[in-house]
């Protein structure tokens, strides 16, 4: 069950109480002020209802890397790794289950199989993305953007080793 942040709900009510008279007063300045306060109320409602670590029942995942290896540490204690040298493909799988659950997953492939899978919301995922963009020649940022915008069950290849492509 989702935990509601009552402080955020209370602040949203305050913002709505300020926004409503602004709309009623009329005029451009009042309209703009009303919109600003309405957006603030929306942000507080979103914050009140959003998922937090552990609330989904799915253990959080942490990804990290060094010069030799990429590792995922799962909430159940399991660790999976792949060396940068063994990496032959990076893919993204999207599902139609979001946005209240993780629906974008990265897969790091060796020649034999997918070695590491982690959700895009994993701790450290943004840092790893930056490392892949700088280390993997031909990394397809446009494919990443398409994947992040997908709301369907799809697969995207965002990088593939030149050696694999030639086979």
N, C-alpha and C positions, 0 to 999 in steps of 0.2 A: 504494500500500500504506500502511496506517495505521501511524504511528509509535507504539510503546508506550512509555509513561513508566515505566521500571522502578523509579524511586524511589517512585512512587505505588503500584505493585504491592507493593513491600517494606513500605510503611507500612500497606497494607491487610492484609497477612499479620500484622503486629504487632497491629493492631486486632482481627483475628479471634482471635489467640492470647490476647488479653486478654478478649475477649467469651465465648469458649467456657467457661472455668472459672466465669464469672459465672452462666451459664445452669445449669451442672451443680450449683453450690452451692445453688441454690434460694432461696426467700424473695423477697419483693417487692422489696427494695432490690437484690438481686443480679440479679433479672430486669430491672429498670429500667436498671441499669448495663450489663448485657449488651446490651440493645436499643440503648443509646446507642453503645456501641463497635461493634456490628454496623452501625448506620447510618453511623458514621465509616468503617468498612471499605468500605461500599458507595459512599460519596462518593469515596474514593481510587480504587476500581476504575473508577468513572465517569470521573474525571479522567484516569486512565491510558489510557482508550480513546477519549476524546472527540476530535472533530475540532479541528484548530487551523488558523489561517490558512495557506493554501497546501497543506495536506495533501490536500484534496479534488481538487486539480487545477483548481479553479474560482477564477479571480482574485477577490479581495475587491472589494467595491463600497463606495464612500463616498458618502453623500448629505449635502448641505449646502444652506443657504438664506440669503437676506438679505431685505430688505424688498421686493425686486422679483422675485427669481427663485429657483427650486428647481433644483438641479443634481445629477446623478449622475455620479460619476467611476468608470469601470470599470477593472478590473485591466489591460486591454489598452491603456489610455491614452485610450480614447474617452470623450467627455463628452456628455451629453444634458441639455437644460434646458427648462424651461417657466416662463413668467412667472406669478405669482399671478393676474394679471388675465386670462390666457388659460385658466386652469384651469376646466373645466366639470364634471369628474367625477373622483372618486377611487374606485378599485376594488381589491379584493383577490382574487387567484386562489390557490386552494390545490390541492395535488396529493396523491396517495396514496403519494408516494415517501419521506416522512420516516420517522424523524427523523434518519437519518444523512446526509441531503443537504437543502439548502434546499428547503422545500416550501410556503412562503408568500411570495407576490410582490405588491408594490404596483404599481398602474398609475395614472399621472397623465395624464389625458386633456385634449386641446384639443378644440375643436369638430370637427376633422378626423380625429384619430387619437390613439392612445396615444403620448405624447411621451417619457415616462420610465417605465422599469420597474426595480424594484430588489427584492432579497430582504429579508425582514423582519430578517435578521441583518446587514444592511449597517451599516457604521460610520456613526453619526449618525442612524439610523432612529428611535430613541426621541425625540431632540430634534425631528426633523421631525414626528413624531406629535403631540407637544405643541403645536407651532406650528399644525398643521392643526386641532387641537381648539380652539385659541383664536381662530383667524382665520376658520374656515369655519363660518358659522352653519348649524345643523342637522346638524353632523357626528354620525354615528350610532355612538356608542361601543358600543352593544349589538351592532351588526353586526360591529364589530371583534372583540369577544369571541367571537361565533359563529364568525368566520373563524379565529381563533387556535385554537379548539377543534376545527376540522374536520380529519378525516383522509381526506377524499375529494376527488375532483376537482370543485371547486365555484367559483362566482364570487359575490362579495358587493359591492354598491354601498354604500360607507360615507359618501359625500357626493355630492350632485349640485346644481349651480347651480339656483337658482329659475328662471332664464331657460330652462334646458333642460327643466325639469319642466313648464313652461307650454306648451311646443311640442307 
